[in-house]
Amino acid sequence: MTTVLVADDDADIRELVGFKLTQAGYHVVAVEDGVAALAAAREQAPDLVVLDHMMPGLTGLEVCAALRAEDATADLPIIMLTAKAQEADVAHGFATGVDDYVVKPFSPRELVGRVQSVLSRVRP
């Protein structure tokens, strides 16, 4: 089963995203901050990560940069899910190495579609 790591400090967002991804057939590991996200990515070996930008401990971009810097996680697909919607924020996200960028508020159905799309590009 495909595992998706979801990291967001907002419990309601974590629950919603986890529920929708579980409904779509994914196994979900949900954590509440950047430090836990980095640890879970290293320990759980997920197939994709959904990161909030603004989290305690480490930001989503810091987690992304750390994952990109490690051989074992350098190619791990990452989707940024964030309220930071300015053009510079999006550009910074892609420059840091995210594979897709979804702005809050978001459509849960669209997020599931983006997860499927990113996964299909890395695993044809």
Secondary structure by P-SEA (a helix, b strand, c coil): cbbbbbbcccaaaaaaaaaaaaaaccbbbbbccaaaaaaaaacccccbbbbbcccccccaaaaaaaaaacccccccbbbbbcccccaaaaaaaaaacccccccccccaaaaaaaaaaaaaaacc
